Amino acid sequence: MANKDQPKLKKFSPFQTLVFNSLAQEIKERPVIIFHDTEQNYYYYIKARDARLDNGRLKNPFQGEILIPKSDKPNTLFTKDSYLDCSQIFYMRDSELEELVKNNPKTEILHSKELEFDQVKKMFNKINECLKSKPPFIVISKVSYDSKTKATKSEVQYASDWHLKNDYAQAIAEVDNIEEIKELEELKNKLHNEKNQLRLDLFETVLREARREYRKEKVYNPLFEWITKNKFIQNGLNTIEIIHEYNKLSSPLVPETINGDTIYICLVNNKWEDRRDFSLSERLEQTNFKSMIDWFKKNDLDINMESFRQFRKSMQESQDLGELLYFYKLEEQLKQDLSKLEKKYKKDGPKMKM
């Protein structure tokens, strides 16, 4: 997955919509690309609406929406405060979207790459929250474009009952033909009964991969390049010392605070990961372990699990090292070494000291 080589889109044309409600009806809201699945060749996007009334007052958000303030960046398309609806997901063949843009050069599509890291993180979290709600509070629609007829259409593959009821109520309020109302009700009932759980599961997988790729691009890759360029690990620095070096930088290299887990993950989860080269991460683990043993000796502690617990408490109080990987790796290595010592003790008898 990637966000590279996106179609360059300028102004919105009200005659060529990419956004639909849960009944597959066209609506005039702006599309916002959230990521490009280059493996399956789909663009995934959500919709945005103006967040303020004509008098400048902020509108009330709907469930599933997040507020994105207007951007001060040059050439941005986020020129207004906007609500992003993270409860409705659209996906479309990249070739079809690019053909649509070619045929409609004034089409405007916003893009999440214009947003700040924390805003994208918030967006992904809200989408995941809607997806994991019980029942799921989400709509997934496949949009297609026919270059011959120049028309777009939506195939709703999953829609929550809330979305169906809400869009149905709005739709029938705008028609006075009993046949149209009957057709809308039949469609609502059909979509209620034919929820595509497989499509929901597939999107969950795609979303997880997109979030992973985004963190690689924004956090792990630049951090990995900085660590390897300066040869910190080759020069024998441990995780704490690498963090100290990072904190000396005049400006942050990545858009979040780094800790021991971040450093470890960047070593095994970077843009060169296809090489499956774990030599740096393993070497850092060895350096960290040696530093921990040195700390035991400095504090006159025996090499055992109680000393490890004291070490962890001390480090957690003075450093932001993370919990998932940094201490886990040290604990596992210590347990292995103690197990070897215990086996050797049982074999050699009381002459062997623990």
Secondary structure, 3 states (H helix, E strand, C coil): CECCCCCCCCCCCCCCCCCECCCCCECCCEEEEEEEECCCCEEEEEEEEECECCCCCECCCCCCEEEECCCCCCCCCCCCCEEEEEEEEEEEEHHHHHHHHHHCCCCCCEEHHHCCHHHHHHHHHHHHHHHHCCCCCCEEEEEEEECCCCEEEEEEEEECHHHHHHHHHHHHCCCCCHHHHHHHHHHHHHHHHCCCHHHHHHHHHHHHHHHHHHHHHHHHHHHHHHHHHCCCCCCCCCHHHHHHHHHCCCCCCCCCCCCHHHHHHHHHCCCCHHHCCCHHHHHHHHHHHHHHHHHHHHCCCCCCHHHHHHHHHHHHHHCCCCCCCHHHHHHHHHHHHHHHHHHHHHHHCCCCCC
